[in-house]
Amino acid sequence: MSRQRAVWAIVRKDVRAIGANLQVLLPMLVVPVMLGVLLPGGLVWAILRFGGSSGELQELLQLLERVPAGSLSGALSRLDDPSAQAAFLVANYLLAPFFLLIPLMAASTISADSFAGEKERGTLESLLFSPVSVGDLFLAKVLASFLPATALAWGTFLLTALTINGVAWPWMGRVFFPTPNWLPLMLLVIPLLALATIFLNVFVSARVATFQAAYQLGGVVVLPVLVLVAGNVTGLLFFSTAVISAIGAGLVMVDLVMLLLLRRYLDRAQLFESQVG
């Protein structure tokens, strides 16, 4: 069997295993529904439906005063209704960092199962004795996590666009989501964040014995994203195209460093030792 066929055979096996494992599949379905459909659709509908009659929405509208000059402020100035301005701000900017949690959670769940799951199922030893190099084995594990996580994020983004524009149509009368700042987010930041999450979780998964241990240790990657969420919601950091591109550049460096660490510290002997331990 050629290297390419061996890699894709492992990828197909792992992708099929996702559908058969409820503890992997359930978080992958719940998080996109919550963050990609219910949260954005509910917020946009509530803002447009109730306008300024809610105290909480009044606090949200105050964020408009802290919007920096630029394309965002220009787009908001073309909307006469404050409620429409708030809905535009929430949909296109404030929800952006929440969307990062979708590929992060999916990639973390799948990649945590990469080696730890093999150990629990008793199938890792056969993989290590197979005529597949450790490099190809890691490549297969990364692809088996990266492809579903990225596809899930892009699919959820389509549902988000349909949901937001659908619930807002009676008031807005046009498609207003997404704006151009979502392009680098979806094509640059989402794949790079998924890779960083996968690299960390594959490294952890190869060193611990169970899926739960790998999932809990790998969950630390959510902390930087929560910082971005807090900064965006409080108005300290709006997800403009420049900010998103800067985050993408930082993730490139993180991915390169983690890839070098993986190549240096993980080998077949270490995987055998972690299985025995």
C-alpha positions in Angstrom: 0.0 0.0 0.0 1.4 3.4 -1.0 1.9 6.1 1.7 -0.9 8.2 0.3 -3.4 5.3 0.4 -2.3 4.3 3.9 -2.8 7.9 5.2 -6.3 8.2 3.7 -7.2 4.7 4.9 -6.5 5.9 8.5 -8.4 9.2 7.9 -11.5 7.3 6.6 -11.4 5.0 9.6 -11.2 7.9 12.1 -13.9 9.9 10.4 -16.2 6.8 10.5 -15.4 6.4 14.2 -16.6 9.9 14.9 -20.2 9.0 13.9 -20.0 5.9 16.1 -18.7 7.7 19.3 -21.4 9.8 21.1 -19.0 11.6 23.4 -17.2 12.9 20.3 -20.2 13.5 18.1 -22.5 15.2 20.6 -20.3 18.3 21.3 -19.7 18.7 17.6 -23.5 19.0 17.0 -24.5 21.0 20.1 -22.0 23.8 19.9 -22.7 24.8 16.3 -26.5 24.8 16.9 -26.0 27.0 20.0 -23.4 29.4 18.6 -24.3 29.3 14.9 -28.1 29.3 15.0 -29.8 29.9 18.3 -27.5 32.6 19.7 -27.2 34.8 16.6 -30.7 34.3 15.5 -32.2 35.0 18.9 -30.1 38.1 19.6 -30.7 39.7 16.2 -34.5 38.9 16.4 -34.7 40.3 20.0 -32.9 43.5 19.1 -35.0 44.2 16.0 -38.3 43.1 17.7 -38.0 45.0 21.0 -35.7 47.8 20.0 -35.0 50.2 22.9 -37.6 48.9 25.2 -35.2 46.5 27.0 -32.6 47.7 29.5 -30.2 45.1 28.4 -30.6 46.2 24.8 -30.0 49.8 25.8 -26.6 48.8 27.2 -25.8 47.0 24.0 -26.8 50.1 22.0 -24.3 52.1 24.1 -21.5 50.1 22.4 -22.3 52.0 19.2 -20.7 55.1 20.8 -17.4 53.3 21.2 -17.1 52.1 17.6 -13.9 53.4 16.1 -13.9 55.3 12.9 -13.6 53.2 9.7 -15.6 50.9 7.6 -17.8 49.7 10.5 -18.7 53.2 11.6 -19.5 54.1 7.9 -21.8 51.1 7.5 -23.5 51.9 10.8 -24.0 55.5 9.8 -26.0 54.4 6.7 -28.6 52.8 9.0 -31.1 55.3 10.5 -32.8 53.0 13.0 -30.6 52.4 16.2 -32.0 48.9 16.5 -30.9 48.1 13.0 -27.5 49.5 13.9 -27.3 47.3 17.0 -28.3 44.2 15.0 -25.7 45.0 12.3 -23.0 45.4 15.0 -23.9 42.2 16.9 -24.2 40.0 13.8 -21.1 41.2 11.9 -18.7 42.0 14.7 -19.7 41.0 18.3 -20.5 37.4 17.3 -17.3 36.8 15.4 -15.2 35.6 18.3 -18.0 33.3 19.5 -17.8 31.7 16.1 -14.2 30.7 16.8 -15.5 28.3 19.5 -17.1 26.1 16.8 -13.9 24.8 15.1 -12.1 25.0 18.4 -14.5 22.6 20.2 -14.9 20.3 17.2 -11.1 20.1 16.5 -10.4 19.6 20.2 -13.0 16.8 20.6 -11.9 14.9 17.6 -8.1 15.3 18.0 -8.3 14.4 21.7 -9.7 11.0 20.6 -6.9 10.6 18.0 -4.4 8.5 20.0 -6.1 8.3 23.4 -9.2 6.8 21.8 -7.0 4.2 20.0 -5.5 3.3 23.4 -8.9 2.9 25.0 -10.2 0.7 22.1 -7.0 -1.4 22.0 -6.3 -0.6 18.4 -3.1 1.6 18.8 -0.7 -1.3 18.9 -1.9 -2.6 15.5 -1.4 0.9 14.1 2.1 1.1 15.5 3.1 -2.3 14.1 1.7 -1.4 10.7 4.1 -0.4 7.9 3.2 3.3 8.3 5.7 5.8 9.4 5.1 7.9 12.5 5.1 11.0 10.3 2.4 9.6 8.1 0.4 8.4 11.1 0.4 11.9 12.6 -0.5 13.4 9.2 -3.5 11.1 9.1 -4.6 11.9 12.6 -4.3 15.7 11.9 -6.3 15.4 8.6 -9.0 13.3 10.3 -9.5 16.1 12.8 -8.9 19.1 10.5 -11.2 18.2 7.7 -14.4 17.6 9.7 -13.7 20.5 12.1 -13.2 23.0 9.2 -16.1 21.6 7.2 -18.3 21.9 10.3 -17.3 25.6 10.8 -17.9 26.5 7.1 -21.2 24.6 7.1 -22.3 26.3 10.3 -21.3 29.7 8.8 -23.8 29.1 6.0 -26.5 28.2 8.5 -25.6 31.4 10.4 -26.0 33.5 7.3 -29.3 32.0 6.5 -30.6 32.3 10.1 -29.5 35.9 10.7 -30.7 37.2 7.3 -33.9 35.2 7.6 -35.0 36.5 11.0 -33.9 40.1 10.2 -35.5 40.3 6.7 -38.9 41.7 7.9 -37.1 44.7 9.4 -33.9 45.1 7.3 -35.4 44.1 3.9 -32.0 43.0 2.6 -29.0 40.7 3.2 -26.7 42.4 5.6 -24.6 39.5 6.9 -21.7 38.7 6.4 -19.5 41.8 5.9 -16.0 41.6 4.4 -14.3 41.1 7.8 -15.7 37.6 7.8 -13.6 36.6 4.8 -10.2 36.4 6.5 -11.9 35.0 9.6 -13.3 32.0 7.7 -10.5 31.4 5.2 -7.5 32.3 7.4 -8.2 32.3 11.2 -10.6 29.3 11.3 -8.3 26.8 9.6 -5.2 28.1 11.5 -7.0 27.9 14.8 -8.2 24.4 14.0 -4.7 23.3 13.2 -3.3 24.9 16.4 -6.0 23.1 18.5 -5.3 19.8 16.7 -1.5 20.0 17.1 -1.9 20.6 20.9 -4.5 17.9 21.4 -2.7 15.3 19.2 0.4 15.9 21.3 -1.5 15.6 24.6 -3.5 12.6 23.3 -0.3 10.7 22.4 0.9 11.1 26.0 -2.1 10.3 28.1 -4.1 7.1 28.4 -7.8 8.1 28.0 -10.0 10.4 25.9 -11.3 12.3 28.9 -7.8 13.1 30.1 -6.7 14.3 26.7 -9.9 16.3 26.3 -9.5 18.1 29.6 -5.9 18.9 29.2 -6.4 20.1 25.6 -9.3 22.3 26.7 -6.8 25.1 27.7 -6.9 26.4 24.1 -10.4 27.8 24.8 -8.9 30.4 27.3 -7.3 32.8 24.7 -10.5 32.7 22.6 -12.6 33.6 25.7 -10.2 36.6 26.2 -11.0 37.7 22.6 -14.7 37.2 23.3 -14.5 39.4 26.4 -12.6 42.1 24.6 -15.0 42.2 21.7 -18.2 42.2 23.8 -16.9 45.0 26.0 -16.0 47.1 23.0 -12.2 47.0 23.7 -11.4 45.0 20.6 -13.7 45.1 17.5 -13.2 42.2 15.1 -12.2 44.4 12.1 -10.4 43.0 9.0 -7.1 44.3 10.4 -7.6 42.7 13.8 -8.6 39.4 12.3 -5.6 39.4 9.9 -3.3 40.1 12.8 -4.8 37.2 14.8 -4.3 35.0 11.7 -0.6 36.0 11.4 -0.1 35.2 15.1 -1.7 31.8 14.6 0.7 31.0 11.7 3.6 31.4 14.1 1.9 29.3 16.8 1.2 26.5 14.2 4.8 26.5 13.0 6.2 26.3 16.5 3.8 23.5 17.5 4.6 21.6 14.4 8.3 21.7 15.2 7.6 20.5 18.7 5.5 17.6 17.4 8.3 16.5 14.9 10.9 16.7 17.7 9.2 15.0 20.7 6.8 12.4 19.3 8.0 9.0 18.1 6.9 5.4 17.9 8.8 4.4 21.1 7.1 7.2 23.0 3.7 6.1 21.8 4.4 2.5 23.0 5.5 3.8 26.4 2.4 6.0 26.8 0.2 3.0 26.0 1.8 0.9 28.6 1.7 3.7 31.2 
